[in-house]
Amino acid sequence: MIFLTEDNKSKMAIIGDEIAFYLQKYNTEDVERLIDVDMTMRRMFKRLTTDEVYDTIDYLIISIGSKEYYSEIMEVTLMCNLIKEVFPKSEYYVVEGFLPSKDYPFLSEEDLKDIEESRNIFYDEFQKNDFYVIGTGSLISEEPLDLTNTKISDVLDFISELRYQDVISNKDNFETKRSYNKDIKGDDVEDFSSIYDFLERFEEIVDSGNVYENKGSKTYSADVHQIEIALSFLMPEFDDYVEYDGVFDDDTEDMIRTFQKDKNLPVTGVADQETIEEIFYSLKVKGFDDEDLGKYLGNKEIEVSKKQVYLRGRVDYSKAGLSSEQLTNVQLMIDYMIEKGILNPYTQIGILSTCGKESGFIPQNEICYDGTSNARIREIFGDCRTGHLNDAELTTLKKNCEQFFESMYGLPAKPCLNWDTGNNSPGDGYKYRGRGFNGLTFKSLYQKYGDLVGESLVSDPEKMNDVDVAAKVAIEFFTKGKGAPEFEDKESATEHFVNVNAGGSTSWKETHDSAQSWARKFEVLP
């Protein structure tokens, strides 16, 4: 069915199943045949596969999936493509379906769990195809399926707001995704037992692409509750008069606007992707911890580790003069360190500084030595591997990258290395030369750390230059798959990890100096 705004600026259509039927609050026009209480994906395909094109529809609302328990996941992309052909100029929305409890008394808890999982995947597929999900919350509704149903009325409120917006002529410039978003997981933020639970879930909110705004609804949202807690920590001046209740109301909107103004973001009052990312980043930088979390959960006691708790963001690299690519990779490494339980910021800096010295935080192959002096090569690789070469022979060798690495790392070098490098075949020295953030070298280490991170690095050594793989391998290498010592200053931490990267021996002064110069670029926030 089609709706007109009061000033005729936009047209809207609602199509779909039983839920769409109950959204028929307004007069219908020429596409009401696309409403069917028993609508399934198959039926909708049949209804839409016509020569008709509704190119005057500005907003399309679709409700589908409940009748099939969201099982037709593989058909979603085909459905979306067909809808875009029939409604080529629309903004696309899909209502998150739900099941009235009275209609499905035969479903077991295990059935409901499976259906809930299918529903999440189902609507994720719609989002991947540029549909905005109008969330309705939990899978089951205890209310009658009619206009008095809270879920239905909330969707109607959303539609009512949408109807009276100006049409966005250029869809690519539609910056704010208006959507009732389903919560990431769980119903209550008070289920958190530690700051790590809180931050992990908040990161999922960041990654979800959800957008939150004031729609006048009094519905509780665990996502909104987390955002309120974060804002209250960042802006305690609101504590005296704002109730952090998980409802996105006028007070929450005021907090968002104030935060956006402080961070030089567009002041919209909407918690869009950019705003949520900035909130999360600010939490990390300011050091939100267990004590703070307990305070904003009504002084609930939160378990705190006996040792000092260091959170992501305690290492300040904002003044390190890094490029955007380097900044991204540094934060990625910090994230992986936290996942591995490396929370001491000095330990983190020691690892980062060693990787900075090795690769500048851009994973790469070990460079050829054709521009390195013979004296420096002899210092690096030692007399056993270079002593039999006079300067003329070494100069000739270093000009051929493959032959040089074969001589220094391959079969000819095995008697000098006194351990099983795994480089047992001709060409292995060049094939398994240094790569990644920390210059991982030798086939046996590619095998060992590939197994630890679940990657086939021996068969595909270039995977070491994938940033995710490089970060995981570096952290596993520095922890030896176990853990890392804690430090009280970054200088001793850096010295330790430079030696670890050199195989446990004390490395050259120039190497330490280079790593320490990187360490000076990082600071620990108070």
N, C-alpha and C positions, 0 to 999 in steps of 0.2 A: 504494500500500500504506500501511497505517496502523501507526504505532508508538505504544506507550504508555510513559510514563515509569514508573519503578519505583513512585512513589507515586501514579500515576494522575492527576497534576495536569495533564498536557498530552498532546495527540494530534498526531501528525505524519503527513503523507502525502508520498510522492515519486511524481511522474508524469513521463512523458516518453519519451525515445528510448534509444539504445544505452547512453549514459552512465548514464542512470537505471537501466537494466537491471543494470549492474554495481554499482550502489549497493544492490542487494537483499541486504544483509548480514544482515538480520533476517527474521523470519517475516512473511508477507504476509497481508492480510485482504481485505476486500470491494472494494477499488478496484484490485486488481492488473491488471485488464483495461486500466488506463490506462498500463501499461508495454508498450512495443512497440519492439523494436530498430530498426525501420524507421519510427518515428514522424516524421511531418512536420507542419507547421502545419495543412495541410488535414485530415489524419487526426485531429489533436487537436481541431479544431473539431467534426468529426463525432462524436467520442467524448464531448465535453463537452456537446453540444447535446442534453440529455435533460431530463427533469423532476426528476432527482435533485438534491438539495442536501445537501452535506456540511457542515452547520453546527456540527459538533462538532470540526472540525479546527482546531487552534491554529497549526500551522506547516506551510506548504505549500512543498515543494521541487520546482521544475520544471526539466527539462533538455530543451532543444529548439533546433533551428537548424542543427546540424552537417550533417544530411543534405541541406539545401538551400543550404549555403554561406552561411547567414545572409542570403539574398536576399529573404526575405519581410518586409522591414522595414515596409512599409506595413500589414501585418496585425497588428503587435505590439499596438497600442492596442486593437483589436477583441478580440484574444486575451486581453489583460489584463482587459478589461471582462467577458468571458465567464467567466474564471476567478473573478473576484470574485463573480459571481452564483452559481457552483457551490460555491465555498468562501468564504462571506460573512464569516466571523469569523476568518480566518487572518492571520498574518504571512506575507508573500509573499517567496520567495527564488527566484532563477534561477541555475543553475550556468552559468558561462561555458564554452561548449563548446570542443573542440579536435579536431584531426585526427591520428589515428595515421599516422605517416609511411609505414608499409608498405602502407597502404590507398590512398594517393594519390600513387604514384610518377610519375604522368603530369602532375602540376601543375608549371608553370614558376614561376620566381621572380616573374614579373609576375602570374601567377594568384594566387599566395600573397599578394602585396602587396594585390591587390584584395579577396581574401577577408578579410584582416586588417582592412582598412578597413571592409568591410561588417560584420564582427563587432563592431567598436567602436561603430558607429552602432546596430547591432541591440540591444546591451545598454544603450546610453545611452537608448534608447526605453523599455526595461523600467524603468530607474531613474526616468524621468520619470513612470511610472505606478505609483510607490510599491513597486517590487520592489527588494530588496536583492540585489546581484550577488555571488555567491560566486565570486571570481576563481580561475582556474587558470593564469594566466600566459601563456606564449607559445602561438601557434596550433598548432604541430606538437609531437607527443610521439613520441620515439624508442622508448618502452617499449611492451610489449604492453598491449593494452586489456583489463585484468582487475584484480583486487584488488591485484596487486603494483604497478600503475602508481602512481607518486608523486602524480600529479594526482588520481587517484581516491581514494587513501588520505588525502590532505590534506582533500578534501571530506568524506570519512567522519569524519575527526577533528572537523571543524567540526560535522557533524550530531550526532555523539556528544555534544559539549559542549552543543549546542542542546537536545537531548532532555531534559536534566536541569535545565533552567531552570524557574523558576516561570513560569506563564503571565501575561502582562501583560494585565490585564482591559481597560484603557483604552488602545487603540492610540495615541491622540494623545499619551499621556504616555510613550511608549517613546522615551526620550531618546537612547540610544546605538544607532546602527545597527550591528549585528554583521555584518561582511562581510569576506570575503577580497577585497580590492580589487586590481584590475589596476594595474600601474604606469602612470604617466601617459605616458611615452614613454622609449625607450632602456633599456638594460640595465645601465649602469654610470655612476655619477656621475663617474668619473674621465675621462669624455669631455669634461667642461667645460673650455673654454679661457679663460673669464673669469668674473668675478663676475656679469656680466649673464646669462650662460647659467644659472648657478645660481639666481639670483633669479627669472628668468622661469619656470623649471621649478617652483620652489617655489610661485610664485603659481598655477600650474596645479593643484598639489596642493591649495592652499587652495580654489580654485574648484570642484574636482571633487566635493566632499562626501564623499570617502573617509574611512573611519575605520580606524585601525590599532590592533592590540592583541596581547597575548602569548597565542598559542594553542599554545605548546610546539613549534611547527614550527621547523625549522632552515633554512627557505627564505630565500634572499637576496631582498631587495626594494630597488630603487634609491630608491623613495620613503622607505622607512624609513632608508636610509643618509643621505639628505639631512636627515631630521628629527634623526638622531643627530648629524650634523655641526653643525647649528644649535644643538642643546642643549649640545653640548660647548663651543661658543663662548660661550654664555650662562652656562654653569655649569662652568667649568674645573676645579672641585674634583673632578669625576668622572674627570679624565684619567688619574689614576694607576692606576685599576683597571677601567675600562670599555673594552672593545674595540669600536670603531666599525666594525662589519662588515656592516651592512645586515640583520641578523637581529633581529627584535623578540623579545628574550629577557628574562630577569629583570632584567638590568642596565638595559636600555632602559626597562622598566616602572618601575624605581626612579627613573630620571631624570625620566620623565613625572610621577610622583607628586610628586617634589620641586618640579618646575617648577609644577605645579598648586597646590601648597600655597603657594608663594611669590607666586603671582598671584591668590590667593583664588578659585581655581576649584574645582569639585567634584573631590575627590581620588579618581580612579578607576583611574589607571594606563593608561587608554585614550586614545590620541591622537584624540579626537573633533574635530568641526568647530571648536568654540569654542577648544579647546586649540591646534590647528594655527594658527588665525588669530592667537592671542596670541603664539605662537612667531614667526610671520612679522613681526608688528608689533614685537616686541622686537628682532628682528634689525635692522629698519630704524632703530629708535631708537638702538641701540647702535653702528651704523655698521659692520656686517660688510663687509669689503673683500677685495680680491684677495690680499693677504698672508695674511689669516686663512684664506681658502679653500685656499691653497697648503699651509699648515701642516696642515690637517685632511685633506688628500689625500696625506699622506706627504711633505710638503715639495716636492711637485711644483711646478715653476716655472710660474706663471700669468702670462700677458701683462698688464702693467700700462701704462696710458697714460702718456706722458711728463708730461702735466699732471696735477695732483692729481685723484684720483678721488673724486667725491662721489656718494654713494648715496642712494636713496630713504630718507627718514626723517631725513636730516641737518638738515632744517628742523624745529624744535620749535614746534608751534602748540598744545601742550597747555594753556598758560596764557593763551590768547588770549581766553577767555570766549566761545567760539563755541557755537552750538547744534549738535545732532547733524546737522542738515541741512547747516549750514555746514562742519562738520568733514569730512563725507563729500565735499563738493564741493571743499574745499581739497586733500584727498588725491588726488581725481580729477585736479585740475589738476597736482599734482606728478607724478603718474603719467604724464600726457601730456608734461610737460616732459622727463622722463627718456627717454621714447620718442623724443623729438626731439633727444636728446643735450644738453639743457640741464642740466648736472650741478652747476654752481657754485651753492651755496646762497644766496649774496647775489643772484645773478641771479634765482633762483627767488623770493626774498622781494620783489625789486623788482616783478616781474610780479604776484605775489599782492597786494601792497599797492595797486597801481594798480587791480586788479579789486575789492579790498575797498572802495576809495574810490568806484568806479563803481556797484557793485551789492550790496556786503555779502555777496558769494558766493552770492546767490540770483538766478539769471538772470531778468531782468524787462524790461518795456518802459520806455522813458524816460518819466518822470512829466511830467504837465502842469505848466505854469508859472504857473497861476492864483494860486498862493500865494507866488510869488516877486516881490520888489520890482522896480519898473521900472528902478531904477538897476542892480540886479544883472543883469537881462535885457540891458540895454544893454552892460554890461561883457562878458557872455558872448558875445553875438552880434555886437557891433561896430556902429559908426555906419552903415556902409553898409546893413545890414539893418534897423536900427531908427531911424536919424536922421530919416527922413521922417515918422515918427509922433510926434505930441505925446503927452503922458502920458495924456490922456483916450482917445485912439485906441489906444494900447498896452494900457491897462487893459481896454478892450472886447475887443481882439484876444486877449489871453491867457486870457480867460474861455471862449473856444471852442478846445478843444484841437486839433481837426483843422485849423481855419483858421490857428492859430498855427504849427503845424509846417509847414504848406504854405508860409507866409510866410517861415519861417526856413530851410527845407531844400529847398523845391520850386522850381518854375519862377521865381517872383518873386525868389528868392535867387541864381539862377545867375550874374548879372553880378557879384555881390559875391564869389563863391567862386573864380573864376579857374581852375577845373578841371572836367573832365567828371564830374559826380556821378552821371550816369545818370538823374537825376530829371527826365525829359523829358515826362511825362504829368501832367495834373491829378490831384492826390491822392497823388502819389509821395512828397511831403514827409512826410505823415503815415504812409503805408504803410511807408516805409523809415526810420522814426525809430530812435533808439537802442534796442538790445536786447542780451540776453546778459549775460555776465560783465563785458564791457568797453565796452558801449554802442556796438556797431557801427552805423554810420549811413550812409545813401545807397545807392541801388540798385546803383551800380557796384561798391561794396565787398561788398554781398550776393552779387553775381555772382562776383566774384573769389574770395572766401573760401569761398563755397559750392562752387565748382569745386575748390578745394584740398582740401576735406574730403569731397567726394563727396555733397553735399546740394543739393537744388534750393531754395535760400533765396529766390530771386527770386519763384518761384511760390507759395512758402509761407513768408513771412518769420517767422511765429510759431515755426518750427522753431528759430530762434535762442534760444528760451527752453527748449529741451530741454538738460538739463545736459551730456550727452555732446557734443552739437553745440556748445554754448556754450564748453565747455572747449577743444575742438579748434580752434575759430575763434579764440579768444583767443590761444592759443599760436602759431598760424599768423600772426596779426596782429602779435604782438610780435616774431616772428622774420622776418617778411616772407617766409615760406616757405623761409628759408635757415638762419640761426643767430642766436645772441645773444652779445653781448660778455660777458666775465667781469669781476667786480668784487671788490674787497677789503673793501667795507663795504656795508651795506644802505642807507645814506642816499644815496650816489651812485647806486646801482642804482635806487632808487625814483625819484629825480629824473629819471634817464634815461628810464625807461619811462612816467612821467607825461607827459613831452614827446612820446614816441613815440605815445602814445594820443591826444594833442592834434593829431596830424598832423605832428609833427616840429618844431613851434614851441615856444617857451618859454611854458608855460601860467601861469595866475594863481597868486598866492601862496596863496590860500585852498585851491586844488586841491592844491598841493604839501603844504600843512600837513595836509590831510585824509589824503593818502596816507602821509605820514611818521608820522602817528599810528597808522595800521595797521601800518607797518613796525615800530614799537616793540612790537607784540604778538607778533612772531616773533623767535625766537632761533636761532642756529646751534650745534648740538651740537659739542662738541670732538671 
